[in-house]
């Protein structure tokens, strides 16, 4: 089978270009929803900044409430609420810190829920549009395609694209959150915060550069294995009568198995590449915090003044590392799903001609005639028909007889209006069936044709629904 159209053009595109291509297929409504989601993402970043900024005064109150008691704002609040001792501010500060933490969690949960919902509806839009464009492709395109590849793209690859979009939205959210956390850490201690951010970010960038080629290669192999897996299912179950008669069950099982095992192993490998940095950097982060705390205590001679600062930095690092990990994991997942995005974009880019509606089928009054018709299935293929002249008058009943490959089925497909001739004309009552000035003529002719194939297709539904067929 020849590859689907546009595959060669999309194969070399980067993940960013693929995402830009998918963006062009979003409706105005979805783009507006994405814009609203970005506002929620910014709120998440601001909430993280506020909650982190509240840690330092909270820990300071717990360790030495007298320091905060001297603040002008606290004194004004003390007069208003009749506070007389520093210990009385511990409870309200604790409640304020708890409320800030709860609000941050609610905003993050809302953002997570919206991410999943938006990725799901965008995936549904893509799936429906890919199927619609596939249905409206010319019959000749369907003949040249591998049906297993088409089904895999519309089902499995669309599903993986939804997962990839979810990762993309989480990646953007994590970038916003990480920015807020870094700003907060810089305000607490600029030198330590910048050193930690540079260290961790550089580590993740180096890991990304090292693994991107392998992730892309694995992505292509996973898609190929998935297509072979579905192909084995289609062929084995579609020809089950012959499989049982010939005893070929083990053959088709081995074909399926040889496609399934590499696919699972490659998916596991991509998951490992996306997740393993977290454990290394978490240990590295804890070691850095412990070292920093020890140096601070040695320098100042007391741990009381260090505890609030160290606690704030520890909490900030504890939140920053997962955010950086999500950024890396989202990027690596997008890279791992790049071939799936490629296949989906390929389906969405299928050109379709303007659909013509007709009120009545085209009636045959005199005759249908093939005038010097030639046909070939590809530019590098020989002619199946070469100068065929044939006239069928109204009311005649004819049969086409010939050896295998002589062009009988091709001639019937041309008569039915499914395949346009490479050269020559198809005339219905003297009118050209493929006249571009009158596209409604071909649609009306197809509506007048009834087809009973050699290999009967039965839908998995009732007899009545099979008769009605749509």
N, C-alpha and C positions, 0 to 999 in steps of 0.2 A: 504494500500500500504506500502511496506517496504521502509525505507529511502534510498536515493541515496547512492551509495558507497562512502566511505571516509568521510562521514558526521561526524561519531563518532570520527574519528581521528582528524578532524579539529576543532571540537567544543571547545576543551579546549585550543587552541592555542591563544597566546597573539596577540595584534594588530601588534607588531613589527615582530613576526614570520610570520604573514600573509603577511605583506609587503615584507619580505625577500622571501617568496614563490612566490609572484607576480613578484619580480625582476628576479627570475630564468626563468620566461617565456618571458622576454623581449628579443628582437633580438639585435644583435650587433649594428645595426644602431640606435635603440632607446637608447641604453646605451651611445653611442657616443653623441647623441643629448642631453641627460641628463647631460653629462660631460660639453658640451658647455654651457648649461643653468646655470650650477654652476658657470662658469666664469662670466656670466652676473649678477648672484646673488652677487658675490664678488664685482663686479663693483658697484652694488647698495649700498653695505655697505660702500665702500670707498667714493662714492659720498655723502652719508649722513654725513660721518665724515668730509669731506671737507666743505660742505655747513654749517654744524654746527660750524666748526672752523672759518668760515668767519663772523659769527654773531658778535662775540666779537669785532673785529676791526671795523666792520661796525658801531655798536652802539657807539663805542668810538669816531669815526670820527664825527658822528652826534652830540654827546654831547660836546666833546672837541677835535676839529681837531688839535689844537696846539701840543698836546702830540704826535700824529702820525707824525706831520710835522718834528719833531726833529729826526726821525729815519733815519739812514744812507741810506737805500734803497730808501726811499721817497725823500731824498735830491738829490740822483743821478737821479731819475726820474724827479724831478722838473727842474734840469738843462737841461735834454734832451727835456722836453716838455714845457719849458719856464714858469713854474708856479712860481709865485712871492709871493702869500699869502696862508696861510693854508686853507682858504675857497675854493680854487680852486681844492683841492683834493677830495672834497665831491662828486662831480659828477662822476669822474672815479671810485672811490671806490663803489659808489652806483651801477654803471653799472656792475662792476665786481661781486658784490654780487648778482645782478639780474641774470647775466649769469650763475653763479654757481648754483643758485636755479633752473633756467630753465633746465640746463643740468641734474641736479639730477632728476627732474620730468620726463624728456625724458627717462633716463635710467630706472626709475621705471616703466614707461608705457611700455617700450620695454619688460621688464622682465614680467610684467603682461600679455602682449599679448602672449609671448612665453610660459608662464605657461599654458594658456588656450589651445593653439594650440597643445602643446605636450601631455597634458592630453587627448585631444580629439582623437589624432591619436593612443595613447596607448590604449584608450578605444575601438577604432575600431578594433585594433589588437586582443584584448582580446575577443571581441564579436564574431568576425569571427572565431577565433580559438576554442572558446567554442562551437559554432554551428557545426563546422567541426567535432570536436571530438564526439559530441552528435550523429551526423548523422552516424558515423562509429561504433557506439556501436552495439554489437550483439542484435538480435531480442529479446532474452530472457531478456536482461537488460531493454529494452523498455517496455516489458510486466509488469515488476515489479515496474516501476516508475509511479509517479503521474505526468501526463502531465502538469497540472497547475503549479507545482513546477518547472519543467524544463523551461517552457515558462517564468515564473517570473524571474528565474535566468538569462536567456539569454537576456531578455529585461530590466526589471526594475532594477534588481540588477547590471547589467553591467552599466546602466546609473548612479546609485548611486556610483558605483566604480569610474567612471570618475570624479564625483563631489569630492569624497574622495581624488583622486590623485591630483586634483586641489588644494584642501585644504593642502595636504602634501607639494606641491611645494611652496605654499604661506607661509606655516609654516617655511620651510627651508629659504626662502627669508627673512622672518621676523626675524629669528634667526641671520642671517648675518647682517641685518640692525640694530637690537638691539645691537649687539656686537659693531658695528661701533659707534653708538650713545653713548653707555656707555663709550667707549674709549675717545670720544670727551668730554663728561661731566667730566670724570676723569682729563683730561688735563686742564679743566677750573677750577674745584674745586673738588679735589679728595675725601675729607671727605663727602661732601654733596652728590656727585654723587654715591659713594659706599653705603651710607646709604639709598638713594632713591632706588637704584637698588635692594639691599637686601630686603627692605621693600616690594616693589611691586612684586618681583620674589617669595618671600616666600608666599605672599598672594595667588598668582596664583597657586603655587604648592599645598598649602593646599586645595584650592578649587578643584583642579584636583583630589587629593587623595579622597576627599569627594564625588565626583560625578561620578567617573569612573565606579563603580559597577552599578549604576542606568542607566548610558548611555548604558552599554553593555546589561543590561536586557531589556531596551527599544528597542534596536536594534533587538534583537531576536524576540520580540513581534511584531515589525513592519513588519519583513519579514514574520512571520506566518500569520499576518492579510492580507498582500498583496497577499499571496498565496491563502488564503480563498476567497478573493475578486475576483481574476481571476477565481477560481474554480466555484464560483457562476455564473459568466458571462458565462463561457463555458457550464455549465450544463443547465442554464436557456435558453440561446439562441440556444444551440445545440438540445435541446428537446422541442423547442417552440411549435410544433404541439400538443404534449401531455400536455404541460403546459396550452395552451389555452383550450383544450378539458376538462381538469380536473379543470380548474379555479385556478391554483396554482401560479398565478402571485404574489400575496401577500407573499407567502411562500418564493419564491426565492428573492423577494425584501428585506425581512427581513434578510435573510442570508447575502445578500450583505451589507445591512445597518449595521448589527452587526459586520462586518469585517471592514467597511470603517470608522466608527466613532472612534474606538480606534486607528486606524492607524493615522488619522489626529491629534488626541489629543496627541499621543506619539511623533509625529514629532514636534508639537508645543512645547512640554515639553523639548525635546532635544535642540531645537533652543533657548529656554529661558535659559537653563543651559549653553549654549555656549556664550550667549551674555550679561547676566546680570552683570558680574563683571566689565565691562567697565564703567558703570555709577557710580558705587560705587567708583572705583579707580580714576576716573577723578575728582570727588569731593574731594577725599582725597588728590590727587596731587595738586590741586589748593589751598587747605587749607595749605598744607606744604610749597608751594612757598610763599604764603602770610605771613605765620609765619616767614619764613626764611628772607624775605625782611624786615619785621618789625624789626627783631632782628639786621640785618645788619645796618639799618638806626640808630637805637638806639645806636649801638656800635660805629659807625663812626661819628654820629652827622650830616651827610649830605647825601642826596639821589643822588647827582650828580655822585659820584664815584661808587655807588651801581647799578645804572641803567644798564650799559652795562653787568655786571656780572649777575644781576637778569634777564635781558632780554635773555641772552644766556641760562641760566638754565631753564627759562620758555619755550623757544622754544625747547630746548632739551627734556624736560619732555613732552611737547605737542606732540613730535614725538615719544618718547620712549613708552608712554602709549599705543598708537594704535598698535605699533609693538608687545608689550607684549600681548595685547589683541588678536592680530591675531595669535600669537603662541598658546595661550590658546584655542582660538576658533577653530584653525586647529586641535589641539590635540583632543578636545572634539568631533568635527565632525568626525574625524577618528574613535574614540571610538564608536560614535553613528552609524557609518556605518560598524562596525566590522563584523556583521553577513552577510552583503552584500558581503564584501571582502571574507568571509568564503565560501559563496555559489559560488562565481565566481572562487575562487581557486579550489574548488571542481570540477567544470566543466572543468577547464584547466588541472587538474591532471588525467582526465579520460584516462586510457590506451587504445591505439588503436594498432591493429596488422598491420603488413606491408601489404600494399595494393598490390594485384596481378592483373596485366592486362592480359586479355585473348583476343585472336584474334577471335575465333569462339565459339559459344555455343556448349556444349557437346551433341552429338547425341546419342539417345537411339537405339541400334541395336537389343537387345534381350529382356531384362527385368530389372525392378528395384525391389529389394527385401529387405524387413525388416527382419533381422535375429536376433530373440530373443531380440527385442528392449524393453528397459525399459525407463521410463521417469518420473521425478518429477520436480515440479517448485521451489523447495527449499529443503534444508537439513532437515527441520522440517516438510515437507509436505509428504503426502502419494503418492505412485506411481499412476500416471494417466494411464500409460501403464505398463504392467507387463508380459514380455516375448512374445511380439507380433511378430508373423511370418506372413508375407504377401508377395505375389509375384504378380506383375502386368506386363504382357507381352506386348511387343510392339504392338500397334494397338488396345488394349482392351479399352473398355469404362466401368468404374465401378462406383458404388455409395457406400458410407459408411452410414449405417443405424444404429441408436442406440439411447438410451435415453440421455437426457441432462446430461453432465458430464461424459459420457462413454469414451471420448477420441477421438471423430471424428476430431475435429478441430486440436487437438494436432498431430494426425497422419498425417493429411494433411500438417501441418507446417513442420513436420519431412521429409515427402516426398519431399517437395519443397526445403529443405536445409536451412530452417530458424532456426530450433531448433536442436542442436546436441543431440542424445540420451544419457541418463544417463548411459546406458549399452547396449550392442548389437551393431550391425553394419547396415549401409545402403549401399547396394551394387548396383551399376549401371553397368550392363553388367559384373558383378563379381568383379568390382573394388570398393574399399572402398571409399565412398564419403568424409569421414572425415580423410583420410590418411594425417598425418602432413607432410609427405615427399613430397606430391603433393597437396599443397594448391590451385593451379590453377584449380584443378578438381571441387571443390565446387563452385568456382566463375563461371566457365563455365557451370555448371549444373543450377545455378540460372538464368543465361542468357538464358537458353533454356525453362524456365518455364513461363507460362502466368497465371495470377491469376485474377479471377473475384470474389470478396468477396460477402458475404451475404449483408453487409451494404455498399452500394456503396459510395465511396468518390468522390466528384466532386470539383475540384479546382475552385476558383473564377476567371475564365477566359473564353475564347471562347471554343466552342465545339472542334475545331481543336486542340487547345492546350491541352484539356483534353484527346483527343485521342492520341496525341503524348506523353504526360506526361513525359516531360524532354528531 
